[in-house]
């Protein structure tokens, strides 16, 4: 299943997540710092949704109060709500 999430408060604009059961198959972050967002995307592939949320939620980027990793965690939380 593919899920699209519009980010807020970051340089990135959108996160596209492909999930099979509770495993993340692919993450594409549109915009943001290319090296960091590609690195995050590769690191979370194959991980369970809850583990990624646990590790990334609340990470700030400077004064913003959120970050691309935090937005990914929020996207995954929203994704889980759509399945309930």
C-alpha positions as CSV (number, residue, x, y, z in Angstrom):
1,X,0.0,0.0,0.0
2,X,1.2,3.5,-0.8
3,X,0.6,6.4,1.5
4,X,1.2,10.1,0.7
5,X,1.8,12.7,3.5
6,X,2.1,16.4,3.1
7,X,4.8,17.6,5.5
8,X,4.6,20.8,7.6
9,X,7.4,22.9,9.1
10,X,10.3,21.3,7.1
11,X,12.1,21.9,3.8
12,X,10.5,18.7,2.4
13,X,7.0,18.9,0.9
14,X,5.8,15.3,0.8
15,X,6.6,11.9,2.1
16,X,5.6,8.8,0.1
17,X,5.6,5.5,2.0
18,X,5.2,2.0,0.7
19,X,4.1,-0.4,3.4
20,X,3.5,-4.2,3.2
21,X,1.7,-5.4,6.4
22,X,3.7,-3.5,9.1
23,X,7.0,-3.4,7.2
24,X,8.2,-0.3,5.4
25,X,9.2,-1.2,1.9
26,X,10.2,2.2,0.5
27,X,10.2,5.8,1.6
28,X,10.5,8.8,-0.8
29,X,10.9,12.2,0.7
30,X,10.3,15.0,-1.8
31,X,12.4,18.1,-1.1
32,X,14.6,18.6,1.9
33,X,18.4,17.9,2.2
34,X,18.9,15.2,-0.4
35,X,21.7,13.3,1.4
36,X,19.9,13.2,4.7
37,X,16.5,12.3,3.3
38,X,17.8,9.6,1.1
39,X,19.9,8.2,4.0
40,X,16.9,8.2,6.3
41,X,14.8,6.5,3.6
42,X,17.3,3.7,3.1
43,X,17.8,3.2,6.9
44,X,14.1,2.6,7.6
45,X,13.5,0.2,4.7
46,X,12.6,-3.2,6.1
47,X,11.8,-1.9,9.6
48,X,8.5,-2.2,11.4
49,X,6.4,0.9,11.5
50,X,6.3,1.2,15.3
51,X,10.1,0.9,15.6
52,X,10.6,3.8,13.1
53,X,8.1,5.9,15.0
54,X,9.8,5.1,18.3
55,X,13.2,6.1,16.9
56,X,12.4,9.2,14.9
57,X,9.4,10.9,16.7
58,X,10.4,14.3,18.3
59,X,13.7,14.9,16.5
60,X,14.0,18.6,15.9
61,X,15.8,20.5,13.1
62,X,17.1,23.7,14.5
63,X,14.4,26.0,15.9
64,X,11.6,24.4,13.9
65,X,10.4,21.9,16.5
66,X,10.1,19.2,13.8
67,X,12.4,17.6,11.2
68,X,12.1,15.3,8.2
69,X,12.7,12.3,10.5
70,X,10.0,13.6,12.8
71,X,7.6,14.2,9.9
72,X,8.2,10.6,8.7
73,X,7.2,9.4,12.2
74,X,4.1,11.6,12.1
75,X,3.3,10.3,8.6
76,X,3.5,6.7,9.9
77,X,1.2,7.5,12.8
78,X,-1.3,9.0,10.4
79,X,-1.0,5.9,8.1
80,X,-1.7,3.6,11.1
81,X,-4.9,5.6,11.8
82,X,-6.2,5.1,8.2
83,X,-5.9,1.3,8.7
84,X,-8.0,1.2,11.9
